[in-house]
Structures are given as C-alpha cells and as structure tokens.
Amino acid sequence: PDRRRNTSNAYIGPERRVGGEAEVMQQPSLLDKARSST
C-alpha cells in the first residue's frame, strides 16, 4: 500500500501544480494531508 500511496502523491503533486493554483486553493486540505503524509 505504501507504493500505491507514493504514486498518488506524485500524481497529485505535478498534476495539481500543472492544473493551476485555483485547484490547489479549492482543495488545500488534500494537498496539506498529502504533504504531511510524505
């Protein structure tokens, strides 16, 4: 499960950044949780 979680984090990292800051502002909780998990 650790490897799967890592993939999700990496996917959300660059994907969300490329998507735009608007999406990050809409869901700051998800980003914060993913960053805290790392």
ROVEX-507758 format. One record per residue (C-alpha): x, y negated, z negated; residue number from 0. Coordinates in steps of 0.05 Angstrom, whole numbers. Each point is the difference from the previous one (the first is absolute). Last residue first. Layout:
BEGIN
       x       y       z  seq
       X       Y       Z  NUM
...
END
This chain:
BEGIN
       x       y       z  seq
     105    -247     -59   37
     -65       5     -39   36
       1     -75     -18   35
       6     -18      74   34
     -58      45      18   33
     -42     -29     -57   32
      16     -72      20   31
     -15      14      72   30
     -67      31     -16   29
     -19     -55     -49   28
      20     -55      50   27
     -57      23      46   26
     -27     -62      35   25
      65     -38      -9   24
      38      56      33   23
     -50       1      58   22
       8     -75      11   21
      76       6      -4   20
       0      33      68   19
      -7      68      31   18
      75       4       9   17
      10      -3     -75   16
     -57      50     -12   15
      31      49      50   14
      71     -10     -27   13
     -19      17     -72   12
     -64      40       7   11
      34      53      42   10
      60       3     -46    9
     -45       7     -60    8
     -42      54      32    7
      62      38      21    6
      26      -3     -71    5
     -66      26     -27    4
       4      60      47    3
      71      14     -22    2
     -20      -2     -74    1
     -59      47      13    0
END
